[in-house]
Amino acid sequence: MSHWMFRCQDVSEKISRSMDAPLPLGQKMAVRIHLVMCRCCLRFYRQLMLLRKLSRLVDSDLQPGATPERLSENARQRIKEKIRTLA
């Protein structure tokens, strides 16, 4: 018999997928029930919602035709060097 509850890994995948397209009603309800019982998945869901909200705020702050600020070449080189030393 198949279990009706999703595992945390399944829930995180469904939450991520729901950012791009709506989930079928049955999956949406199962995810919501899981979120009521699982604090870790609820935290993940809230973090994704916050990131989504913040990214929309950043996009709305840009004026039409404006380009976002870029890192200086010096800053880019420092970051690349730090990544190389960590690898």
C-alpha positions in Angstrom: 0.0 0.0 0.0 1.3 3.4 -0.9 1.7 5.9 1.9 -0.2 9.2 1.3 2.3 11.4 3.1 5.3 12.9 1.3 8.8 12.6 2.7 10.6 15.9 3.4 12.7 15.5 0.2 9.5 15.1 -1.8 7.9 18.2 -0.1 11.0 20.4 -0.8 10.9 19.4 -4.5 7.2 20.1 -4.7 7.6 23.4 -3.0 10.3 24.4 -5.4 8.3 23.2 -8.4 5.3 25.2 -7.2 7.3 28.4 -7.7 7.1 27.8 -11.5 3.7 26.2 -11.8 0.7 25.4 -9.6 0.6 21.9 -8.1 -2.4 19.7 -8.6 -4.9 20.0 -5.8 -4.1 16.7 -4.1 -0.4 17.4 -4.0 -1.0 20.9 -2.8 -3.1 19.6 0.1 -0.6 16.9 1.0 2.2 19.5 1.1 0.2 21.8 3.3 -0.6 19.0 5.7 3.1 18.1 5.8 4.0 21.8 6.5 1.7 21.8 9.5 3.6 18.9 11.0 7.2 19.6 9.9 9.0 22.7 11.1 12.0 22.1 8.9 9.9 22.0 5.7 7.9 25.0 6.9 11.1 26.9 7.4 12.3 26.0 3.9 8.9 27.1 2.4 9.1 30.5 4.2 12.7 31.0 3.1 11.7 30.4 -0.6 8.8 32.8 -0.2 11.1 35.4 1.3 13.6 35.0 -1.6 10.8 35.3 -4.1 9.5 38.4 -2.5 12.9 40.0 -2.2 13.8 39.2 -5.9 10.5 40.8 -7.0 11.4 44.0 -5.0 14.8 44.2 -6.5 13.3 43.8 -10.0 10.7 46.5 -9.4 13.4 48.9 -8.1 15.2 49.0 -11.4 14.1 51.8 -13.7 13.2 50.8 -17.3 16.4 50.7 -19.3 18.6 50.9 -16.3 21.3 48.3 -15.7 21.9 46.7 -12.3 25.1 47.6 -10.5 28.0 45.4 -11.3 31.0 44.4 -9.3 34.3 46.1 -10.1 36.9 44.0 -11.9 39.1 44.1 -8.8 36.3 42.7 -6.7 35.6 40.0 -9.2 39.3 38.9 -9.2 39.3 38.8 -5.4 36.2 36.6 -5.3 37.7 34.3 -8.0 40.9 33.9 -6.1 39.1 33.2 -2.9 37.0 30.5 -4.6 40.2 28.9 -6.0 41.8 28.7 -2.6 38.7 27.1 -1.1 38.5 24.4 -3.9 
